[in-house]
Amino acid sequence: MRFSRFIIGLTSCIAFSVQAANVDEYVTQLPAGANLALMVQKVGASAPAIDYHSQQMALPASTQKVITALAALIQLGPDFRFTTTLETKGNVENGVLKGDLVARFGADPTLKRQDIRNMVATLKKSGVNQIDGNVLIDTSIFASHDKAPGWPWNDMTQCFSAPPAAAIVDRNCFSVSLYSAPKPGDMAFIRVASYYPVTMFSQVRTLPRGSAEAQYCELDVVPGDLNRFTLTGCLPQRSEPLPLAFAVQDGASYAGAILKDELKQAGITWSGTLLRQTQVNEPGTVVASKQSAPLHDLLKIMLKKSDNMIADTVFRMIGHARFNVPGTWRAGSDAVRQILRQQAGVDIGNTIIADGSGLSRHNLIAPATMMQV
């Protein structure tokens, strides 16, 4: 963080100094081994005021979101909305839905559990008390991995790196509390709110207060299938619980469990099972739906708050819309490159675009290219 602030401060100093043309004077202030690539151009100017190694490729980090926003506005349009629906191809007879209920998740990064509850309430109001069929979680709008190539593995369980899946509920992030045991040496215990459909196991050993061992005994989390997590490591005794938050690893399983519980709370039963539908199917009759805010509002949040979830769902959606295929990282990458080159007039050269958020360590772009965007 200190290094980042140093670079920002240094580049700001370079950009606004009257002596800015001689960048080499400032480069000597960089930490040993650091590299600087910089382009500064006044809005409306025909040429840059500073052009220092502007063709040198570098990691864009969250500035990648500017590229994503431009491509999204061109391909999807400012009024695009993510849509989630409850559908069926069956008929309702005497309060019984004769057929499957399909929950078609459209990768809405802002969908909340309350939205699912409202859709279930609409289903109930339509006269459905029982489902004579299965409940299907449709995630066919996206395909392949929900984690982009080049994402740091040690960030995978962090909420800022939650997988941007087709099925997202409450940002696919949940909170727990870790309590130290009364007796040193015993396992700490975890409390999870009942409305989170996850399973947590503790293999965290409680240490005495002030234990020297705590310096090198770290907490870690190991994700398993179906949103099962195991906490390992050590925790010194403390009077208050330690609040923690983790990223859901299986969005479809998580959303399915929430929908199942909401149907139960609404008094709607079904005779079949909860299944996942990954292949594209013809849509049925929509019985309830929820739309996100328009894209231009989502992009404001994405850029202002550096929202990774919005950036990466939008990125995959660009690929889906451009090529009429399930959204993948490859489709998103090819689509963004094509849009920038053909419709935005940006010479992207050897730019590498692996995701929409900038989390991937594979991303590379030159300052000169970013200036065009």
N, C-alpha and C positions, 0 to 999 in steps of 0.2 A: 504493500500500500504506500509506504514512504517513497519507494522508487517511482511508482506511478505519479504521485504528487510532484515529485522532483521533475519528471519528464514534462508534465503538464505545465508546471511553472516555468521551466526552461523554454519550452516552445512558445508559451505566451510572451515571455520576455523577448524572444527572437522576433516574434510576429509584430510586436508593437514598438520595438526599439527603432530609433531613427538610424541606427547603425546596423540594421538587420541584414543588410546585404552581405556582410562579412560573417557568415554563420560559423566559420571555423573558429572564431574567437570563443564561441559559446560551447562548441563541441568538446573543448578541452575540459569543461566542467562536468561532463558526463562520467559516470562510474566506469572503471576500466572494463573493456570488453563490450560496452554498450554500442549500439548502432542507432543512427538517426537518419530518417528519410522524411523530407518535409517539403510541402508546397503551400505557399500562401498567396492568395489572389483576392483582391478587393472585388466585391459584388459589382458586376457591370464592367469591370476592367477587361481589356482585350488580352492582357498578358499577366503572368504571375509576378508578384513583387519578389518572391523568393522561390527558387527552384533548386533544392539541394537533394541530390540523389532521388529525385521524384519517380524514377523508374524502378527503384529497388523494392522488391516484394517484401511484405511484412504481414504479421497477423493483424487482422482488422479488429478482433475482439467485438465489442458491442456496436462499433460503427457499421458492422455488417447489416444491422437492422435498417439502415438508411437505404441500402440496396434492396432489401426485402420490401420495404414500403413502396419504393418506386415501382418495382415489378408488379406488386399487388394492385396498386391503383390502375396500372395499365391493363392488366389481365382481368382482374375481378371487378374493378370499378368501385367508386367510393360508397355506393349504396348496397354492396354485397353484404349478406348476412348468413352466418352459420345457422343451420336448421336441425333440430332434433324432433323426431316424430314417434308417435305410437301408431302402428298400422295393423291392419288385418285384412285377409282375403275371405274371412268367414262372415257369417250372419249371426245376428243376435235374436235368440228365440227364448222368450220367457225368462229373461235375465241371464241366459247362458250364451256365451260367445262360442259358436261352433267353428273352431279353427284356431290357428296359432295367433298369438299376440307378438308383433315384432316391434322392438324398440330400436329404431334406426338412429344411431348416433352419428352426427355430422361433424365431429371434431370441434365443437364449440368450446373454446378455451375459457369461457365465462359461465358455463352451465353449473348450476348449484343443485344441491339435493332438494331444496324447496321447489325448484322448477320441475323436477321429477314428481314430487308430491302433487303439484298442481295439475300435471298432466294425468296422473292417476285419478285425481279427483274428477277431472273432466270425463275420463273413461267411466267412472262410477256413475256420474250424472247421466251418461248416455244410456244407462240401464243395465250395465254389465255387472253382475255379481259373481259370476263363475266363468272360468275359461276351460272349455273342453278341448284342450290342445296344449302345446308347448309355449313357453315364453322364450323368444329368440333375441339375443343381443347382437344386432347387426353392426359390424365394424368394417363393412366392405368398402367404404369410401377411401380407406387407407390400406396399404399392404406392406409386407416385409417388416423390418425391424422398426421399433418406435424410438430407438436411440441412434443418433447420426454417427457416421464414421468419424473417428477422431475425438470423440468426447472422452475426457479424462475419466478413467474407471473409478477413481476415488470420489468423484462428484455424483455418481449415479444415484445415490440414495438421498441426496440433498434436494430440498423442495425447489430450489432455483433451477435444478436440472431434471425435474420430473418429466418422464417420457410424454411427448406430445402425441398421444394416441388418438384414435377415432373416438373412443369413449373417455370423456373427462368429466369428473364431478368434483366440484370444490377444488379445482386446480390439481387434482390428484395428489393432495398433500394431507397428511394427518398428524396429529399431535399426541404425545404420550408424556407421562410423568414417571421419572425413575427415582425410587426411594432407597436410600441406604438401609441396610439391615441394622437392627439394634445392637447386634453382636458382631465385632470384627471377624472376618473370615467367612461369614455367612453370605449367601447370595442376595444381592439387591433385588428388589421386586418392582414390577412395572404395572402401572394402571393405565388402561386405555378406555376411553369413553365408549359406551356400548353402541353408539351410532356409527362408529368406524368399523367396517367389516374387514378387519385385519387380525392377525394372530401374532402376538409378541412373546418371545421366550427370553429369559434372562440367564446369562452365564457370567454375570458381572459380580465380581468378588468385592465385598465391603472391606475397606482398609481403615485402620484407626486414624483419628484426626491427626493431621500433621505428619503422617507417615512419609518417610523419604522415598518409599517405593512408588508413590503416586506420581512422581516426576516423569517416570518412564513407562507407566502403565496406562495406556490410553483406552478410551472407549471406542468400540467399533461396532458396526452393524453388518450382519450378513443376510442378504435377502434370499428367500427361497421361493418355491412355486406358490401360486395362489395367494400372494401377499402375506406370506409368513416371514417373519423377521426374527433374527436372533442377535441379541446384544451381548457383546463379550468385553472383557477388560476388567478394569477396577474403578471403584468409586469411593473416595474418602467419606467417612461419616459426616453427615450434614443434617441440620435441623429442618431444612426445607427440601421439597422434591426438586429434582433437576428437570426442567422442561426441555423436551426434545421434539423435533419434527422431522418426518421422513417422507420421501417420495414414494407414492404407490408405483409398483413395478408392473402390474397387470391391470390396465385400465378396464378391460372388458369384464374381468372377474369382479373387480371392485364395483363397477356400475351395475352389474347383474345382481350382486348381493344387495345393493341399495334398492334397486327396483323390486326385488323379491320382498324385502321388508316393507316397502311402501304399499305394495299390493296387499300384504297381510294386514297392515294397519288400517287399510281402507275396507277390509272385509271382503276382498276379492280372492277367491280360491281358484286353483287350477289342477287339472288331472294329470298333466304331462310333466315335463322336466324343464330345467333352465339350460338352454343351449346357446352356443356361440355360432354366429353365421358370418363367415368371412368372404364367401363368394357373392358376386353381384347378382341380385335378384330383382325381378320386376316389383315395383312398389305396390302396396295394397291401398286400401282406403284409409286415409288419415283420420284418426279419431281424436287425436290431440297433438299439439305441436308447440314448440318454443323456438323463437328466433333470437339471435344475439343482437346487440346494438349494431348499427351499420359500420362497415369497415373503416370509414374515415374516423369514427370515434375510437375504434379499437387501436388504430394506428397511432393516434395521439397518446393513448396510454402506453403503447408499446415503446414509443420513442422517448417519452418523458420519464417513464419508470424503468426503461430497459427490460421490458417484460419478455422473458425467453419463451414462455408458453405460447403467448400470442404470436410471436415471431415465427416459431417453428410450425405451428399448425397452419398459419397463413402460407408459409413456404411450401409445405406439402400440398396444400389446397391449390396453389398456383400450378403445380405439376398436374394435379387431377383435372383442373379446368382446361389447361392448355392442350393436353394430349388425350383427354377423355379416357384416362386410365386411373386405377386406384393410386392415391397419392403416395409416392415413395420419395426417399431422399434423392435418388438418381433422377426421377422425373422432375422434382422441384429444381434441382441444379441445372438440368438441361433447359428447362423452361425459362428460368431466370436469365441464363446466358443468352438464350435466343431473343427474349424480350428486350434486354439491354442493347443487344447488337442491332436488331431489326427495327425496333419501334422507338427506342430512346436515343439511338445514334451514339451509343457509348462503345468505344473501342476497348473491349475488355482484355485483349491480348492473352496472356497466359494466366490470368486470374483464376484461382481455384475457389469454387463456391461449394461447400459441403453441407451447409445448413443455413437456416435463416436468422439464427440468433447470434452467431459468432462464438458459440461455445466450442466448436470443433477446432482442434489444433491443426487440421488440414487446410483451413482457409488461408489464402494468401492473396493480397492485393497491393498494388502500387499506389502511392499518393496521387500520381497523375491520373490514374483511373478513377480513384475516389473523387477527385476534383471534378471530373466529367459528370459524375452522378449528382 
